[in-house]
Amino acid sequence: MLPVACLPVAAVMLGVGYWIDPAGWGGANPAAAFLVMAGKAIIDNIPLLFVIGLSIGMAEGKDGAAALAGLVSWLLIQSLLDPQTVAMLSGKALDDVSPAFGKINNVFIGILCGLIGAICYNRFKNTRLPDALAFFSGKRSVVIVTGGVSILAALALFFIWPAIYGALVTFGMSVLKLGPLGAGIYGFFNRLLIPFGLHHALNSVFWFDVAGINDLGNFWNNTGVYGVTGQYMTGFFPIMMFGLPGAALAMYQTAKSSQKKTVAGLLLSAAFAAFLTGVTEPLEFAFMFLAPVLYVVHAALTAVSMFVMAALPVRAGFNFSGGMIDLVLSWRTPLAQNPWAIIPVGMIFFSIYYFLFRVIITKFDLKTPGREDENQAELESKNILVAGDFADIAKAVIEGLGGAGNISSLDNCITRLRVEVKDYADVDEKAIKTAGARGVLRPGKTAVQIVIGPQVQHVADEMKKFL
């Protein structure tokens, strides 16, 4: 999520630039051209952002040496798999080289290079060499090892990248040929993968230039097709800005009277985050494990929204997520089409979410926030997170993880704490949730993910102080 956090900067500059000069796409106004070109500088280099951001994000201690290693890996692989280099190595004419090598500059390769840089850093940062080679010991050895690993990776990609690229293109094109139905299928699986954190892998196929679709990049660079580009983004706006807030209202009104005050802060803050920024995990994790049937309904409604918006002559885009900020910024971009229609459609989805959630919750007595069988003391303790006392939250989460001695590593993404523990049995999920966490996931034998919400960075910082 570190490289993704760079994209709102591009959205602001591109959005303001297109607002100033929507007809000339920045070319008719110096100020607009300045902003548009500045935004494009970020959009055009998304793969490189993934290289550097992922190298730092996955490295122990977030050391800059890992970013340097990732950059070296990127430069090597880009050079070795350049179409002209491939033609020379394979003895083919340039026109006969697989078109896959013309698309080696993509997010998938960026992620691969970032991982190579981070893994090499974590493994070799403390390497000790004989005195004669002492200068290359420690972190200086990381880049050398990264170079060797990257050459091997390039060799492997020389043979397998055409097949990988072909499979991605086939998948993307098969969905693309389905038109609005394909957009709906994509939206359904996008939501279903969120609990596992794998929706970003799916997004990279449709939003970035992994399989040639590049919906996000083409929308903001004005290199797409008017009326088509944006179909894999537009349908998220009605859900994130209106649908989920409608679900939050339904959950609040169906909460027990004695607990409404307790859950109001949780639901209001999560709904506001979804509406303004498009960050939906805090709200989705508030009910996906307590009432899984509601989450399936949510995924199905997302599919409906994606299908409807793709079928209508409506297009809008985002650089971060489908919230109000991105909608305003994309309103006057060249490829935006009737963005105003998102608002009335969104109000319809608000009503649908509110009605369906309220009926399903009450009919099946689902244990959504405020309806759980918990005592009042536990519910009141959840107000810690709403009040923003991050030191208390951090202390409670550490205790729920079995104490500081049981934590071997701590990191965070945009909404989750990602922790490695020594003894899995010492983790008390109930205690962690009592501290205000929206959910607890256990993706591995020693891995624990704790869903906090947009405030996760503050909680992580306080935890690191205690640790």
Buried (B, 14 or more C-beta within 10 A) or exposed (E): BBBBEBBBBBBBBBBBBBBBBBEBBBEEBEEBBBBBBBBBEBBBBBBBBBBBBBBBBBBEEEBBBBBBBBBBBBBBBBEBBBBEBBBEEEEEEEEEBBEBBEBBBBBBBBBBBBBBBBBBBBEBBEBEEEEEEEEBBBBBBBBBBBBEBBBEBBEEBBEEBBEEBBEBBEEBBEBBEBBBBBBBBBBBBBBBBBBEBEBBEBBBBBBBBBBBBBBBBBBBBBEBEEEBBBBBBBBBBBBBBBBBBBBBBBBBBBBEEEBBEBBBBBBBBBBBBBBBBBBBBBBBBBBBBBBEEBBBBBBBBBBBBBBBBBBBEBBBBBBBBBBBBBBBBBBBBBBBBEBEBBEEBBBBBBEBBBEBBBEBBEEEEBBBBBBBEBEEEBBEBBBBBBEEBBBBBBBBBBBBBBEEEBBEEBBBBBBBBBBBBEEBEEBBBEBBBBBBBBBBBEEEEBBBBBBBBBBBBBBBEBBEEEE
